[in-house]
Amino acid sequence: MKKIITVLSAFAISATTPLAPATETRASTPVSVTEYFLTCTPCETDMEGSVEDGLAFRKALLNDDQATYYLNGTPEQPRTEYIVANIERIVDPKNGYISISGVDNALGVTYTGAIFVDADRKRIFAWTYEHEGGESDAHEFQFFESDGMTWQDISKRVLPAYSIKDFAIGKTEFGLNAEEISWEIVLPRYGTTAYLIPHPSYEMSEVDEPSRIYNSYIGSNHALELRWDKKGGKFIKGKLLDLNSFNNALKKIL
């Protein structure tokens, strides 16, 4: 059974409100988080197909029990159909936050969006995608500016430079391939502080020596605060949190 939590505001598009056609939606700059979600064409992670396919998928995520997306296949089978089922939603236009989770091929998947506003009232739409894997999970994120027609990825502009060295406990050399680190960003529903989390690769976590090196390198450090600097229109690094402190922080932002 689907679960819908919707907080209404003057700009809300509720989960049951008929949605405007794609051409109409794209004609003006998005305002509510649902408008950003519906019109974010670059946010179709792991999906191939037409713009219309993408819009239909996002509408279904927002409104239905299940949503269909496609991946290109072979010439004999041009595309393969996949279904995200058991959909649950949090739609909170007042706080500029949306999170939609479901089951894709027996594995959990979550799409999350949040709006950040700078001192000039310019809106930035943050998007994250989390997908459980048989061997390792997928974590992706992007930050966009949009006028409703075009989308500019400004992730490098709004995020501080970061690396696994930010999680080091007094050491200067990692001793492993840092490119194998997968990065996750947890977006806030309440407040404006996000959290950056490193994840070791499946190969790293399953081999004793690399796993030992990784764990000894970061110690109990689990997440790094990313504090929204409204005046500067970007995130700045905050403090490191261990797992217990991070879990307590989550209670305040979600």
C-alpha positions in Angstrom: 0.0 0.0 0.0 1.4 3.4 -0.9 2.0 6.0 1.8 1.6 9.7 1.1 2.6 12.5 3.4 1.7 15.8 1.8 2.2 19.2 3.5 0.2 21.9 1.7 1.3 25.4 0.8 0.3 28.2 -1.5 2.6 26.8 -4.2 1.8 23.1 -3.6 0.9 20.6 -6.3 -0.6 17.8 -4.2 -0.1 14.1 -5.1 -3.7 14.1 -6.4 -3.8 17.4 -8.3 -3.9 17.0 -12.2 -0.6 17.9 -13.6 0.0 20.4 -16.4 1.3 19.2 -19.8 5.1 19.2 -20.2 5.1 22.2 -22.5 3.1 24.3 -20.1 5.2 23.2 -17.1 8.4 24.1 -18.8 7.2 27.5 -19.8 8.2 29.2 -16.6 10.8 28.9 -13.9 9.9 26.1 -11.4 8.6 27.4 -8.0 7.5 24.4 -5.8 9.6 21.3 -5.2 7.1 19.3 -7.2 7.5 21.5 -10.2 11.3 21.1 -10.0 10.9 17.3 -9.6 8.6 17.1 -12.7 10.6 19.2 -15.0 14.1 18.0 -14.0 15.0 16.2 -17.2 18.7 15.6 -16.2 17.4 13.8 -13.0 16.5 10.6 -14.9 19.3 8.4 -13.5 19.7 5.0 -15.1 16.9 5.8 -17.6 16.9 6.1 -21.3 14.1 7.1 -23.7 12.2 10.2 -24.8 11.5 13.4 -22.8 7.9 12.2 -22.7 8.9 8.9 -21.2 10.8 10.8 -18.5 7.9 13.0 -17.7 5.5 10.1 -17.6 7.9 8.3 -15.2 8.1 11.2 -12.8 4.4 11.8 -12.9 3.8 8.2 -12.0 6.4 8.4 -9.2 4.4 11.3 -7.8 0.9 9.9 -8.2 0.7 6.2 -8.7 1.4 2.9 -7.0 4.1 2.1 -9.5 6.2 3.8 -12.2 7.7 2.4 -15.4 11.0 3.4 -17.0 13.0 2.0 -19.9 16.6 1.0 -20.7 17.9 0.6 -24.2 18.7 -3.0 -25.1 19.6 -4.7 -28.3 18.4 -4.1 -31.9 16.1 -7.1 -31.5 14.7 -5.7 -28.3 15.1 -1.9 -28.5 14.3 -1.2 -24.9 13.6 -3.1 -21.7 10.8 -2.1 -19.3 11.4 -1.8 -15.6 9.0 -1.0 -12.8 9.4 0.8 -9.5 6.7 -0.6 -7.2 5.6 -0.2 -3.6 6.0 3.6 -3.8 6.1 5.7 -0.7 6.3 9.5 -0.7 7.0 12.5 1.4 6.0 15.7 -0.5 6.6 18.8 1.6 6.4 22.0 -0.6 6.5 24.2 2.5 10.0 23.0 3.3 11.0 22.5 -0.4 11.6 18.8 0.1 10.4 15.6 -1.7 11.5 12.0 -1.2 10.1 9.0 -3.2 11.1 5.5 -2.4 10.2 2.1 -3.9 11.3 -1.3 -5.0 13.1 -1.8 -8.4 13.8 -5.4 -9.3 13.6 -6.4 -5.7 16.0 -3.7 -4.6 15.3 -0.4 -2.8 15.5 2.9 -4.7 15.0 6.4 -3.4 14.7 9.7 -5.3 15.1 12.9 -3.2 15.0 16.6 -4.0 15.4 19.7 -2.0 15.4 23.4 -2.7 18.1 25.8 -1.3 17.7 29.6 -1.5 20.5 32.1 -1.5 20.5 35.7 -0.3 19.3 36.9 -3.7 16.3 34.5 -3.5 17.8 32.4 -6.3 16.7 28.8 -6.0 19.0 25.8 -6.3 17.5 22.3 -6.8 19.5 19.4 -5.2 18.8 15.9 -6.4 20.0 12.6 -5.0 19.5 9.0 -6.2 20.1 6.0 -4.1 19.8 2.4 -5.4 20.6 -0.8 -3.5 22.8 -3.2 -5.4 23.5 -6.8 -5.2 27.1 -6.1 -4.5 27.3 -2.4 -3.7 24.8 0.5 -3.5 24.7 3.3 -6.1 24.9 6.9 -4.8 24.5 9.9 -7.1 23.7 13.6 -6.6 23.6 16.9 -8.6 22.8 20.5 -7.9 20.9 22.6 -10.6 19.8 26.0 -11.6 16.9 26.1 -14.0 14.7 28.6 -15.8 12.2 25.8 -16.6 13.6 25.2 -20.0 17.3 24.6 -19.4 19.2 23.0 -16.5 22.7 23.9 -15.5 24.7 21.6 -13.2 26.3 23.8 -10.6 27.5 21.0 -8.3 31.1 22.1 -8.5 30.2 25.7 -7.7 28.1 25.1 -4.7 30.0 22.1 -3.1 33.3 22.6 -1.4 36.2 20.5 -2.6 36.2 17.2 -0.7 38.1 13.9 -0.5 38.6 10.9 1.8 41.3 13.0 3.5 38.5 15.1 5.1 37.7 12.0 7.1 41.3 11.1 8.1 42.3 10.8 11.8 45.7 12.3 11.8 47.1 10.4 8.7 48.2 12.0 5.5 48.3 8.9 3.1 45.3 6.7 2.3 47.2 3.9 0.8 44.2 2.8 -1.4 42.7 3.9 -4.6 40.6 6.9 -3.5 38.6 6.8 -6.8 36.9 3.7 -5.5 35.1 5.7 -2.8 31.4 6.2 -3.5 29.9 9.5 -2.1 26.5 10.0 -0.7 24.8 13.3 0.2 21.8 13.3 2.6 19.5 16.2 1.9 17.6 17.9 4.7 13.8 18.2 5.0 14.2 20.6 7.9 17.0 23.2 8.1 19.7 23.6 5.5 22.5 21.3 6.6 23.3 18.4 4.4 25.6 15.5 5.1 28.4 14.0 3.0 29.2 10.3 3.6 31.9 8.1 2.0 31.3 4.5 1.1 34.1 2.1 0.4 33.7 0.1 -2.8 32.4 -3.5 -2.7 35.9 -4.8 -3.5 37.4 -2.7 -0.8 34.9 -3.7 1.9 35.1 -7.4 1.1 38.9 -7.8 1.3 40.4 -7.9 4.7 43.5 -5.7 4.1 41.9 -2.8 2.2 39.0 -2.8 4.6 41.4 -2.7 7.6 43.3 0.2 6.0 40.0 2.1 5.2 38.6 1.7 8.7 41.9 2.6 10.4 42.1 5.7 8.2 38.7 7.2 9.0 38.3 5.7 12.4 34.8 6.5 13.8 34.2 9.4 11.4 31.0 8.7 9.5 29.6 11.9 8.0 30.7 15.5 7.3 28.4 18.4 7.7 27.7 20.6 4.7 26.3 23.8 6.0 24.4 26.0 3.6 25.9 29.5 3.3 23.0 31.6 2.2 25.0 34.7 1.6 27.6 33.0 -0.4 25.1 30.7 -2.2 27.2 27.6 -1.5 28.0 24.9 1.1 30.8 25.1 3.6 32.3 22.2 5.5 31.2 21.7 9.1 32.2 19.2 11.7 32.8 15.5 11.4 30.2 13.2 13.0 30.5 9.6 14.2 27.6 7.2 13.5 25.7 7.9 16.7 26.0 11.7 16.3 24.9 11.4 12.7 21.8 9.3 13.6 20.9 11.9 16.1 21.3 14.7 13.5 19.0 12.8 11.1 16.2 13.0 13.6 16.4 16.8 13.3 16.6 17.1 9.5 14.2 14.4 8.3 
